[in-house]
């Protein structure tokens, strides 16, 4: 069975909350980010694309 999620979001909130979610496509990711925009600390936001080739992660593109 394959994974149904593509993007993994890990973030901390402005009041110390921890957020972890998985999104299946870019539209769902944008919707989640828009809904939580005012609660998130932008410096601690990490979005990982699980379909991205590992060499690009290593080269930091």
N, C-alpha and C positions, 0 to 999 in steps of 0.2 A: 504494500500500500504506500502510495506517495503522500507527501505532506500537502495539505490544502492551503497552507499559509505561505506567503512569499516574504512579507516584511515583518520584522520583529522590532517592536518599539520598547525601549527601556528609558525611563526618565524619572527625575525627581521633581516634586512640586515645590512651590514657593514656601509652603509651610512644613516641608520635610516629608511629604507623602512620597511613596514609591509607586510608580506606574509601570506595568508590564502588560503589553498586549500584542496580539498577532493580527495582521491584516492580510486578506487574500489578494488584494490588488491595489493599485495606486489610488483609485477613487475612494476606496474605503479608508486608506491611510490618510488622505487629505481631509476626509470628513472627520475622522477621529482627532486629528491635529487641530482642526478648526473648532471643534467642540471643547477641547481642553486647552486652547491657546492661552487663556488668561490664568490658568492654574499651573502651567509648566515653567520650570526654570530652563531657559533656552540653552544655557551653558552645559547643562547636564542631560540634554536630549541626545539619544543615540538611536538611529534607525539602521537596521541591518537588512540588506537585500539578500535573501538566501539563494537566489538564482544567479547572483553575480559571480563571475569566475574568481577563484581565490588569488590569482596573480594580480588582479586589480586592487584587491584589498592590501596585498603586500606592498604594492607600489604607491598606495595611498592616493588613488585617483578619486 
